Amino acid sequence: MGQFLSDVQTLRERARQHMTDGPVTEAYGADRLQVINVLNEVLATELVCYLRYKRHFHMATGINAGPVAAEFDQHAAEELGHADLVAVRITQLQGEPNYSPDGLATRSHSEYVEGETLQQMIQEDLIAERIAIASYQEIARWLGDGDPTSRRMIEQILEVEEEHADDLLSMLEKMPAS
């Protein structure tokens, strides 16, 4: 096993030389610009999911609509929180979060599908969550040890997306057969 750290004096000198790089140090092992691009895709995905859940919240009707709409609203709030986490990380990496509505749907990994019935809305949300789960698993593996902070953030978001998918599947299973 090698030496744990560079000598402290070297670390101090490097920190002073590159202060304007903020939290991105020489030890950062990923392609920062590519990470920013991928995180902007994650941001778009979270925003599209937020918008779809909010629409579903407002459009939910029928005998089962109350608890399902409440779940849609909760998921929407969590998706918006994820978007904020991702935007913060993008700025920490000295990038710019892309909130532009132009191209939002094409930057997003999931789609914005409205659904006509309550059951279709739940199904579309479940499909979108499954897309996000697969995508975020791939991103976490891709980030690896190159950017452990972004990887942990993606893993935290992934955990919530898996909970959303589980919630949606439970709702679908409780729906009367059509």
LINQUIJO-V965897 format. One record per residue. N is the residue number from 1. RES is the residue in one small letter. PSI is psi in degrees with one decimal (999 if undefined). OMEGA is omega in whole degrees, -180 to 180 (999 if undefined). BURIAL is 1 if it has 24 or more other ideal C-beta (glycine too) atoms within 12 Angstrom, else 0. Layout:
((N,RES,PSI,OMEGA,BURIAL) (N,RES,PSI,OMEGA,BURIAL))
This chain:
((1,m,132.3,-177,0) (2,g,-174.5,179,0) (3,q,139.4,-175,0) (4,f,-50.5,-177,0) (5,l,159.7,166,0) (6,s,163.0,178,0) (7,d,148.4,-174,0) (8,v,-37.1,-180,0) (9,q,-41.6,179,0) (10,t,-43.0,178,0) (11,l,-42.9,180,0) (12,r,-42.5,-180,0) (13,e,-44.5,179,0) (14,r,-41.1,180,0) (15,a,-40.1,180,0) (16,r,-36.3,-177,0) (17,q,-32.3,-172,0) (18,h,41.3,-177,0) (19,m,-36.1,-176,0) (20,t,-7.3,176,0) (21,d,-2.8,177,0) (22,g,-129.3,-176,0) (23,p,-6.4,-179,0) (24,v,106.0,-178,1) (25,t,177.2,178,0) (26,e,-20.3,179,0) (27,a,-11.5,179,0) (28,y,124.5,-171,1) (29,g,8.9,-178,0) (30,a,169.2,173,1) (31,d,100.0,-172,0) (32,r,-44.8,-178,1) (33,l,-38.7,178,0) (34,q,-38.8,177,0) (35,v,-43.1,178,1) (36,i,-43.7,179,1) (37,n,-45.2,-180,0) (38,v,-42.3,179,1) (39,l,-31.8,175,1) (40,n,-30.6,173,1) (41,e,-39.9,177,1) (42,v,-43.0,177,1) (43,l,-46.9,179,1) (44,a,-40.9,179,1) (45,t,-45.7,-179,1) (46,e,-38.2,179,1) (47,l,-41.5,178,1) (48,v,-41.9,178,1) (49,c,-41.3,177,1) (50,y,-49.2,-178,1) (51,l,-42.5,180,1) (52,r,-45.6,179,1) (53,y,-39.4,179,1) (54,k,-41.6,177,1) (55,r,-45.4,-180,1) (56,h,-37.5,176,1) (57,f,-46.3,-177,1) (58,h,-24.2,-176,0) (59,m,-6.0,-178,0) (60,a,125.9,178,1) (61,t,163.3,177,0) (62,g,178.3,-173,0) (63,i,-31.5,-179,0) (64,n,7.4,-170,0) (65,a,-36.9,-174,1) (66,g,-61.6,-179,0) (67,p,-32.5,179,0) (68,v,-43.9,178,1) (69,a,-40.5,178,1) (70,a,-39.7,178,0) (71,e,-42.4,176,1) (72,f,-44.0,-179,1) (73,d,-42.6,178,1) (74,q,-45.2,179,1) (75,h,-39.5,178,1) (76,a,-46.0,-180,1) (77,a,-40.2,-180,0) (78,e,-37.6,178,1) (79,e,-41.0,178,1) (80,l,-38.8,175,1) (81,g,-39.5,177,0) (82,h,-43.1,179,1) (83,a,-41.8,178,1) (84,d,-43.5,178,0) (85,l,-44.8,-178,1) (86,v,-42.7,180,1) (87,a,-40.5,177,1) (88,v,-44.5,-179,0) (89,r,-39.4,178,1) (90,i,-44.4,-180,1) (91,t,-33.5,176,0) (92,q,-32.4,178,1) (93,l,9.2,178,1) (94,q,34.6,174,0) (95,g,-176.7,179,1) (96,e,121.8,177,0) (97,p,133.8,-177,1) (98,n,98.4,177,1) (99,y,5.1,-176,0) (100,s,130.7,176,0) (101,p,-22.5,177,0) (102,d,117.0,178,0) (103,g,6.3,-179,0) (104,l,-46.4,-178,1) (105,a,-32.7,-180,0) (106,t,-24.9,176,0) (107,r,-25.0,-177,1) (108,s,142.8,175,1) (109,h,-32.3,179,1) (110,s,165.4,-179,1) (111,e,160.4,175,1) (112,y,96.2,179,1) (113,v,124.4,-172,1) (114,e,-45.0,-175,0) (115,g,141.7,-178,1) (116,e,-45.6,-176,0) (117,t,167.2,177,0) (118,l,-43.2,180,1) (119,q,-42.5,179,1) (120,q,-38.3,178,0) (121,m,-46.8,180,1) (122,i,-43.9,180,1) (123,q,-44.5,-180,1) (124,e,-38.2,177,1) (125,d,-39.0,178,1) (126,l,-42.5,177,1) (127,i,-46.2,-179,1) (128,a,-40.2,179,1) (129,e,-39.9,179,1) (130,r,-36.7,176,1) (131,i,-47.3,180,1) (132,a,-42.8,-180,1) (133,i,-51.0,-179,1) (134,a,-42.4,-179,0) (135,s,-47.0,-177,1) (136,y,-32.2,174,1) (137,q,-43.9,179,0) (138,e,-42.4,179,0) (139,i,-43.0,180,1) (140,a,-43.0,178,1) (141,r,-41.7,-179,0) (142,w,-42.2,-179,1) (143,l,-38.5,178,1) (144,g,-129.8,180,0) (145,d,-2.2,-179,0) (146,g,-33.9,178,0) (147,d,79.5,-176,1) (148,p,-28.0,180,0) (149,t,-48.0,178,1) (150,s,-38.8,179,1) (151,r,-45.4,179,1) (152,r,-39.2,178,0) (153,m,-46.4,179,1) (154,i,-40.8,179,1) (155,e,-36.9,177,1) (156,q,-43.6,177,0) (157,i,-43.1,179,1) (158,l,-42.9,180,1) (159,e,-42.0,179,0) (160,v,-39.2,179,1) (161,e,-37.2,177,1) (162,e,-38.5,175,0) (163,e,-41.9,178,0) (164,h,-46.8,-179,1) (165,a,-40.5,178,1) (166,d,-43.5,177,0) (167,d,-45.9,-178,1) (168,l,-41.0,177,1) (169,l,-41.7,178,0) (170,s,-41.3,179,0) (171,m,-43.9,179,1) (172,l,-40.6,-178,1) (173,e,-24.7,-179,0) (174,k,-9.6,-179,0) (175,m,142.2,176,1) (176,p,145.9,179,0) (177,a,138.5,-180,0) (178,s,999,999,0))
